[in-house]
Amino acid sequence: MQEVENITPYGSDSRDKAEQVREMFDAIAPAYDFMNRAMTFGIDKLWRRSAVRLLSDRTHDDILDIATGTGDLAIRLARTLDPVTVVGVDLSEEMIEIGRRKVAAEGLDEIVTLGPGDCMQLPFPDSSFDAVTCAYGVRNFADIEAGYREMYRVLRPGGTVVILELSTPRSGIVRPFYNLYTRHVIPAVGRMVSKDVRAYSYLPESIAAVPQGERMCALLSGAGFTSPRAIPLTLGTCTIYTAEKSK
């Protein structure tokens, strides 16, 4: 199977993956929230709540949300955990702009700040955050373990990383229906709703190729994290990964 880092939104395009991902999300930004709700029948909201709940056992003053997109997870973190700051970074300026409007509408401007940032070179000093999160973004990293090393660098000792990522069901009963839906239904709807015809074909390709379960936990361990674990959700169509930075 092709490594997910080598799967790019525009295939034979000679630009690197980060540039292609930025262009793709800039193009689909107006349709992104609608497609998220439609593709998952609204279950993506429950997945985010589950991810945030894993951080509710302690105080997190400063939280970083990587690949923040339109800010849904950053807003949920701010609303639920009562942090001092939530910083969200994303490659796509168009996604960030939509997120900023949502943050303002929620009255969270003093807590949540969204801005441009590359997961490969985060613009923050070492040990800046108590928790680092990333929802549905790891598949788009040009180098997953390098991205995890950056998360580790900016996380304070004793901090937690929470990764929410789409995954492929293992059940032989569920998988055929899942494959039909992700490989045919989602791209067809995406072509009707979004002006980027390639984006929603890239989605199932990248889900199929992204490391899952023990492989993803091994990447977290390789980046320095301890106690990695994988928590499957909704018949294995999504997985939460958590790990710690030792004190």
C-alpha positions in Angstrom: 0.0 0.0 0.0 1.2 3.5 -0.8 2.3 5.6 2.2 -0.2 8.3 3.1 2.6 10.9 3.0 2.9 10.2 -0.7 -0.8 10.5 -1.5 -1.5 14.1 -2.5 -4.7 16.0 -3.4 -3.7 16.6 -7.0 -1.8 13.5 -7.9 0.8 14.2 -10.5 1.1 17.9 -9.5 4.8 18.6 -8.8 4.2 20.8 -5.8 4.9 19.4 -2.3 2.0 18.0 -0.3 1.7 21.0 2.1 1.1 23.3 -0.8 -1.5 21.0 -2.4 -3.3 20.6 0.9 -3.4 24.4 1.4 -4.9 24.9 -2.1 -7.4 22.1 -1.6 -8.7 23.4 1.7 -8.8 27.0 0.4 -11.0 25.7 -2.4 -13.4 23.7 -0.3 -13.6 26.0 2.7 -17.1 27.3 1.9 -18.5 23.8 1.7 -16.3 22.2 4.4 -18.6 22.4 7.4 -21.7 21.3 5.4 -19.7 18.3 4.0 -18.5 17.3 7.4 -22.0 17.1 8.8 -23.4 15.4 5.7 -20.6 12.8 5.3 -20.9 11.7 9.0 -24.6 12.3 9.5 -23.5 14.8 12.3 -21.6 12.2 14.2 -18.4 14.2 13.8 -19.7 16.4 16.6 -19.9 13.5 18.9 -16.4 12.4 18.0 -15.0 15.8 18.9 -16.9 15.7 22.2 -15.3 12.3 23.0 -11.9 13.7 22.2 -12.4 16.7 24.4 -13.7 14.6 27.2 -10.4 12.7 27.4 -8.8 16.0 28.5 -11.4 16.8 31.2 -9.6 15.0 34.0 -7.2 17.9 34.7 -6.6 21.6 34.1 -5.2 22.7 30.7 -4.4 26.4 30.7 -2.9 26.6 27.2 -4.1 24.3 24.4 -2.8 24.1 20.8 -5.2 22.8 18.1 -3.2 21.8 14.9 -5.0 21.6 11.5 -7.8 23.6 13.2 -9.7 24.2 10.0 -12.8 26.2 10.7 -12.3 26.0 14.4 -14.9 23.5 15.6 -12.5 21.6 17.9 -10.9 24.8 19.2 -14.3 26.2 20.1 -15.3 22.9 21.8 -12.1 22.9 23.8 -12.7 26.5 24.9 -16.3 25.9 25.8 -15.7 22.6 27.7 -12.3 22.9 29.4 -12.3 26.5 30.5 -8.6 27.1 29.4 -6.8 30.4 29.5 -5.9 30.2 25.8 -6.7 28.0 22.8 -4.5 28.6 19.8 -5.5 27.0 16.5 -3.2 26.8 13.5 -3.9 25.7 9.9 -2.3 25.9 6.5 -5.5 27.3 4.9 -6.2 31.0 5.3 -9.7 30.5 3.9 -10.5 27.9 6.6 -9.1 30.1 9.3 -11.1 33.1 8.2 -14.3 31.1 8.5 -13.1 29.8 11.9 -12.5 33.4 13.1 -16.0 34.4 12.3 -17.3 31.4 14.2 -15.1 32.2 17.2 -16.4 35.8 17.2 -20.0 34.6 17.0 -19.4 32.4 20.0 -17.9 35.4 22.0 -14.6 33.5 22.4 -12.2 36.1 20.9 -10.4 36.6 24.2 -9.7 32.8 24.6 -9.4 31.4 21.0 -6.9 32.7 18.5 -6.7 31.2 15.0 -3.8 31.8 12.6 -1.6 30.3 9.9 0.8 27.6 10.9 2.6 24.5 9.5 2.7 21.4 11.6 6.2 20.7 10.4 7.5 24.0 11.8 5.2 25.2 14.5 5.8 28.9 15.4 6.0 28.3 19.1 8.8 27.9 21.7 9.5 24.5 23.4 7.0 23.5 26.1 4.4 26.1 25.4 1.2 24.1 25.8 -0.5 21.8 28.3 -2.3 19.8 25.6 -2.1 19.5 21.8 -5.0 18.3 19.7 -5.5 17.5 16.0 -8.7 16.5 14.4 -8.8 14.9 10.9 -5.5 16.5 10.0 -2.8 13.8 10.4 -3.6 12.2 7.0 -2.6 15.5 5.4 0.9 15.7 7.0 3.8 15.5 4.7 5.6 13.5 7.4 3.5 12.2 10.3 6.3 11.3 12.7 8.0 14.7 12.1 4.6 16.3 12.8 4.4 14.3 16.0 7.9 15.4 17.0 6.8 19.0 16.7 3.8 18.3 18.8 6.1 16.7 21.4 8.5 19.7 21.3 5.8 22.3 22.0 4.0 20.2 24.7 4.9 20.8 28.3 6.2 17.8 30.4 3.2 15.9 31.7 1.0 17.2 28.9 -1.3 15.2 26.7 -1.7 14.9 22.9 -5.1 13.9 21.5 -5.4 12.9 17.8 -8.8 12.4 16.2 -8.5 10.7 12.8 -10.8 8.9 10.4 -10.1 5.2 10.0 -11.1 2.0 8.1 -13.4 -0.4 9.9 -11.9 -3.9 10.5 -15.3 -5.7 10.4 -15.7 -7.8 7.3 -19.5 -7.0 7.5 -19.1 -3.3 7.9 -16.2 -2.7 5.5 -18.0 -3.3 2.1 -20.7 -0.8 3.0 -18.1 1.7 4.2 -16.0 1.3 1.0 -19.1 1.9 -1.1 -20.0 5.0 0.8 -16.5 6.6 1.0 -15.3 5.7 -2.5 -18.4 6.4 -4.4 -21.1 8.3 -2.5 -18.8 10.9 -0.8 -16.9 11.8 -4.0 -20.2 12.2 -5.9 -21.7 14.5 -3.3 -18.4 16.4 -3.0 -18.4 17.1 -6.7 -21.9 18.5 -6.5 -21.2 20.7 -3.4 -17.6 21.7 -3.7 -15.8 23.4 -6.6 -12.8 21.2 -6.1 -13.7 17.9 -7.8 -10.5 16.1 -6.6 -10.8 16.9 -2.8 -13.4 14.2 -1.9 -11.6 11.5 -3.9 -8.4 12.3 -2.0 -10.3 11.8 1.2 -11.0 8.0 1.0 -7.6 7.4 -0.5 -5.9 9.1 2.4 -8.1 7.4 5.0 -7.2 4.0 3.5 -3.5 4.7 3.6 -3.1 6.5 7.0 -1.4 4.4 9.7 -4.0 3.0 12.1 -4.2 1.3 15.5 -0.9 -0.1 16.6 1.0 1.5 13.7 -0.2 5.0 14.6 0.7 4.3 18.3 4.2 3.3 17.2 4.6 6.6 15.4 3.7 8.4 18.6 6.2 6.4 20.5 8.8 7.0 17.9 8.3 10.8 18.4 9.0 10.4 22.1 5.5 10.1 23.6 4.6 7.5 26.3 1.5 5.4 26.9 0.0 5.7 23.4 -3.4 4.2 23.0 -6.0 3.9 20.3 -9.8 4.2 21.0 -12.0 3.1 18.1 -15.3 5.0 17.6 -18.5 4.2 15.6 -17.7 0.7 14.2 -14.1 1.8 13.7 -14.8 4.6 11.2 -12.9 7.0 13.5 -10.2 6.6 16.1 -8.9 8.7 18.9 -5.2 8.4 19.8 -3.8 9.7 23.0 -0.3 9.8 24.5 1.7 11.7 27.1 4.9 13.6 27.4 6.8 12.4 30.5 7.3 14.8 33.3 
